[in-house]
Amino acid sequence: MTRSDPLPVKSGRATTLTVLAGALFVGTLALVLHGQEDRRAGKNATSAARSGSALEYGEGRDKQLSSEVQLLRAQVAGLAEQIHERDRVAQAQPVVPAAAPAPIAPEPQEADGDVMASQYDREFETQTSDESWAPAQARSLKAFVDEKAAHGAVIEALECRSNMCRLRMNFAKPADIRAFTSSIASPEFEMATFVKSDPDTGKLLMYSARPGLPLPNLGG
Amino acid sequence: MSKRTRCALGGIIVAGSFFGATAASAGVTTYPGTLCMQLGVDTRDMTTRYSDSQVTTFYGALTVVCPIAQQGGNVLSASVVVKKWFSSANVKCRLTVRNDFQTISASTPLVSTTAAVGTQTLNLGPLPTFFANGTKTITCSIPASMFDNSGELFSYTVSEG
């Protein structure tokens, strides 16, 4: 071949065509492939759209739970702070012991006649006679007994001291004792009294106080 | 609450008042004077006088016994509200407690009204003697008078504890 022979035009065109075809093929292939991707992406987009609420729900639920967790954490922190503050204040203040429960008032004890009689007797024995009052009071008592006590009743002892009088009597019948004790408890008798009687033996013991005064307090 | 129930409750309340303790507070009970029972009329004081065509009749003195419901405690205080119409006609009262066999008794001093006419309160005082199954009573004397009554007993109040 000589330099004067030009390249064959047909060969250059073939190369170009080949290149163009290749490019076209590649482009087409690219388009096809891209379309597949688009289709796939489209599918994904559809399913995402369908489960988009689920996804959103999931995301929303996560956000809600997260918010709740954050809220709980904040509350726990607040409680911890309150406890800490309370402890701090308690440490700063002196501890005041709880007040002891009020003592329960004891139930009233039923009076024991024998015990009371013994106590009044002890009280009476400690007293000395008030001569300005005791003799006159004893006479007044005797007059009352003579008027009110039934026939046959006997005065064994009658004595007044500083603010008490003691009377011991014997009665023939139990009914006579009851009648006499009733008269002592009536408005006819002025003094405060303690009376112990025994219908079986007919014996009566009476302590009376000075007019207007109660009998001495026996205490505990 | 039905009408029937209201009527029943009202009846119970009225009956309770009649039998009578209207408790003002725990341990304190006020009784109407109508619960007091007359022991008898003492006719020894009855006098009839004819003078200048004037006839004066004195009624006998009365003794009344007022029951106290047993509440299971010592009598911390007791009082009686009375009314007297004449300065010389004094009402006198005292409190007595007895055991159930009536073999042991204790009484407060006798307390009398003053000369003042009108309503008075007699304070009978405490009585630290307690019998679980015994009785508590207030006994009062209403004096003689030329009229139907010379004194009235309105109510009596007892505090137990």
Interface residues (C-beta under 8 A of the other chain):
Chain A: A105 P108 Q109 E110 A111 G113 M116 R178 T181 I184 A185 S186 P187 E188 F189 E190 M191 A192 T193 F194 V195 K196 S197 D198 P199 A209 P211 G212 L213 P214 L215 N217 L218
Chain B: T63 G72 G73 N74 K92 C93 R94 T96 R98 N99 Q102 T103 I104 S105 A106 S107 T108 P109 L110 G125 P126 P128 T129 F130 F131 A132 T139 C140 S141 G161
